[in-house]
Amino acid sequence: MKTALVLGGTRFFGKNLVKTLLSKGVKVTLATRGKTPDDFGDRVERIFLDRVEKDSVIETTRGRKWDVIFDQICYSSHGAAVAVEAFRHSTSHYVLTSTLSVYGSLEKTCYEEDFDPYKYPISYTRRENISYQEGKRQAEAVFFQKAPFSVTAVRFPIVMGKDDYTDRLRFHVEKIMHEEEIGVPAIEAEMNFISQEEAGEFLVWCAEQKLKGPINACSNGTISLKNLFSYIEQAANKTAKTTSRLTDENSSPYGVDHSWTMSNEKASFWGYSFTNLQEWLPSLIKAFVESEKKVPLS
């Protein structure tokens, strides 16, 4: 892989994806609307387009070719169809960022075969008209059923990191440090996570291997919300206040009602060595706690 186009490389683990590519000497083209600044300077080429408008994508990328295209920002069948048409002659391999959510609410560990995008019925619609879960299902279905190039769909659980703009981990840190109630339906429920650094690295690894089909990616190990809160309690020297009474203000963004886990056995079989959750999660929590201590009280 000598050249790569990245759709969505200015936020969260998209930045880690770009950093990993650059560290390997890949010539990176960053596709953006120009609304989010980045700190890559002249190390990347930038092109400006509207990801969901076919004419914009086609006109901006006409005649261009890349060894691999990474798509961090496809959330619907419409977006996938735009890419299939626009990049028909632009690449031989495509890496789509997908999600554990495609499996739905299975009360068992999720394996790749538990959702089959090759047979899933396609219903063409835009992102605003469907849920996140259905949008990602539809996106996978379009790519695997319609794309003339090979495709990898990387299914991530919740990604954690300092650059997480959703502030899901920060939500829990703030609640515990301020001794505010957290609403959780099942505090013993187990979950998988992956760090933003590993997410970026894994996407690049998939491109290097030219893996085809869906593949799960998560750090080794699971953790319950109870134990996650315990890490925060230790770092903050505070006690978590939890309740099963959920409100708009207290509901945990990790508040699943049963264990929600995935297997990374397929990727491990193909040679990827995942980190253990315990290797990075405690230090990340400590960083969030220290950051919160620096915030002035209002």
SULSULGI-V191501 format. One record per pair of residues at least 4 apart in sequence whose C-alpha atoms are under 8 Angstrom apart, sorted by the first residue. I is the first residue (numbers start at 0). J is the second residue. If there is no record, write none. Layout:
i=(I/I)
j=(J/J)
This chain:
i=(0/0/0/0/0/1/1/1/1/2/2/2/2/2/2/2/3/3/3/3/3/3/3/3/3/4/4/4/4/4/4/4/4/5/5/5/5/5/5/5/5/5/6/6/6/6/6/6/6/6/6/7/7/7/7/7/7/7/8/8/8/8/8/8/8/8/8/9/9/9/9/9/9/10/10/10/10/11/11/11/11/11/11/12/12/12/12/12/12/13/13/13/14/14/15/15/15/15/15/15/16/16/16/16/16/16/16/17/17/17/18/19/19/19/19/20/20/20/20/20/21/21/21/21/26/27/27/27/28/28/28/28/29/29/29/29/30/30/30/30/31/31/31/31/31/31/32/32/32/32/33/39/46/47/48/48/48/49/49/50/50/50/50/51/51/51/51/52/52/53/53/53/53/53/54/55/56/56/56/56/57/57/57/60/62/63/64/64/64/65/65/66/66/66/67/67/67/67/67/67/68/68/68/68/69/69/69/69/70/70/70/70/71/71/72/73/73/73/73/73/73/74/74/74/74/74/74/74/75/75/75/75/75/75/75/75/75/75/75/75/76/76/76/76/76/76/76/76/76/76/76/76/76/76/77/77/77/77/77/77/78/78/78/78/79/79/79/79/79/80/80/80/81/82/82/83/83/83/83/83/85/86/87/87/87/90/91/91/92/92/92/92/92/92/93/93/93/93/93/94/94/94/94/94/94/94/95/95/95/95/95/96/96/96/96/97/97/97/97/97/97/97/98/98/98/98/98/99/99/99/99/99/99/100/100/100/100/101/101/101/101/101/102/102/102/103/104/105/105/106/106/106/107/107/107/108/108/108/108/109/109/109/109/110/110/110/110/111/111/111/111/115/116/116/116/116/116/116/117/117/117/118/118/119/119/119/120/120/121/121/121/122/123/124/124/125/126/126/126/129/129/130/131/132/133/134/135/136/137/138/139/139/140/141/141/142/142/143/143/146/149/149/150/150/150/151/151/151/151/151/151/151/151/152/152/152/152/153/153/153/153/153/154/154/154/154/155/155/155/155/155/156/156/156/156/156/156/156/157/157/157/158/158/158/158/158/158/159/159/159/159/159/159/160/160/160/160/161/161/163/166/167/167/167/168/169/169/170/170/171/171/171/171/172/172/172/172/172/172/173/173/174/174/174/174/174/175/175/175/175/175/175/175/175/175/176/176/176/178/178/178/178/179/179/180/180/180/180/180/181/181/181/181/181/181/181/182/182/182/182/182/182/182/182/182/182/183/183/183/183/183/183/183/183/183/184/184/184/184/184/184/184/185/185/185/185/185/186/186/186/187/187/187/187/188/188/188/188/188/188/188/189/189/189/189/189/189/189/189/190/190/190/190/190/190/190/191/191/191/191/191/191/191/191/191/192/192/192/192/193/193/193/193/193/193/194/194/194/195/196/197/197/197/198/198/199/200/201/201/202/203/204/204/205/205/206/214/214/214/215/215/215/215/215/216/216/216/217/217/217/217/218/218/218/218/219/219/219/219/219/220/220/220/221/221/222/222/223/224/224/225/226/227/228/228/229/229/230/230/230/231/231/231/231/231/232/232/232/232/233/234/234/234/235/235/245/245/246/250/255/263/264/265/266/266/267/267/267/274/275/276/277/279/280/281/282/283/284/285/286/287/288/289/290)
j=(25/66/67/206/207/24/25/26/66/25/26/27/28/65/66/67/25/26/27/28/65/66/67/68/69/27/28/29/30/65/67/68/69/17/27/28/29/30/68/69/70/71/29/30/31/50/68/69/70/71/72/13/29/30/31/70/71/72/12/13/14/16/17/29/30/31/71/13/14/31/35/36/37/14/35/162/164/15/160/162/163/164/195/16/162/195/196/198/199/17/71/199/18/199/19/195/196/198/199/200/20/196/198/199/200/202/203/21/27/199/22/23/199/200/203/24/25/26/27/203/25/26/27/42/43/42/43/44/43/44/45/46/43/44/45/46/45/46/47/48/35/45/46/47/48/49/47/48/49/50/47/43/59/59/55/56/59/55/56/55/56/72/78/56/77/78/81/56/81/57/81/82/84/85/58/59/60/81/82/85/61/85/86/85/89/89/88/89/90/89/90/90/91/92/90/91/92/93/94/206/90/92/93/94/93/94/95/96/93/94/95/96/95/96/96/78/79/95/96/135/138/78/79/126/131/134/135/138/79/123/124/125/126/129/133/134/135/136/137/138/80/121/122/123/124/125/126/134/135/137/138/139/140/141/81/123/124/125/126/138/82/125/126/138/83/138/139/141/142/84/141/142/85/86/87/87/142/145/146/147/89/90/146/147/148/148/148/149/148/149/150/151/206/209/148/149/150/151/206/150/151/152/153/202/205/206/139/150/151/152/153/152/153/154/155/101/135/139/152/153/154/155/135/153/154/155/156/103/154/155/156/215/261/104/132/135/156/114/132/133/135/136/109/113/114/132/259/109/259/257/258/259/258/259/260/259/260/261/262/113/260/261/262/215/261/262/263/115/213/214/215/119/136/137/139/140/143/144/140/143/144/140/144/136/137/140/137/140/137/140/141/137/137/128/129/129/130/131/134/133/134/134/135/136/137/138/139/140/141/142/143/152/144/145/146/146/150/150/212/150/209/211/210/211/212/205/206/209/210/211/212/213/214/211/212/213/214/202/213/214/215/216/213/214/215/216/193/198/215/216/217/191/192/193/216/217/260/261/191/192/193/163/192/193/194/195/198/163/168/192/193/194/195/194/195/196/283/283/287/167/170/171/252/253/172/173/287/174/251/175/181/228/251/176/231/284/287/288/291/177/291/178/179/180/181/239/179/180/231/232/235/237/238/239/240/235/237/288/237/238/239/240/239/240/239/240/241/242/249/239/240/241/242/249/250/251/241/242/243/244/245/246/249/250/251/254/241/242/243/244/245/250/251/254/255/242/243/244/245/254/255/256/243/254/255/256/257/223/224/225/223/224/225/258/223/224/255/256/257/258/259/221/222/223/224/257/258/259/260/221/222/223/224/258/259/260/217/218/219/220/221/222/259/260/261/217/218/221/276/197/198/216/217/218/276/198/218/279/199/200/201/273/274/202/216/203/204/205/216/206/207/208/271/209/210/210/263/265/266/261/262/263/265/266/262/263/266/261/262/263/273/273/274/275/276/263/273/274/275/276/275/276/277/260/276/226/227/227/228/253/229/230/231/232/239/233/239/234/281/284/235/237/284/285/288/236/237/238/239/237/284/285/288/285/288/249/250/250/254/259/267/268/269/270/271/271/272/273/278/279/280/281/283/284/285/286/287/288/289/290/291/292/293/294)
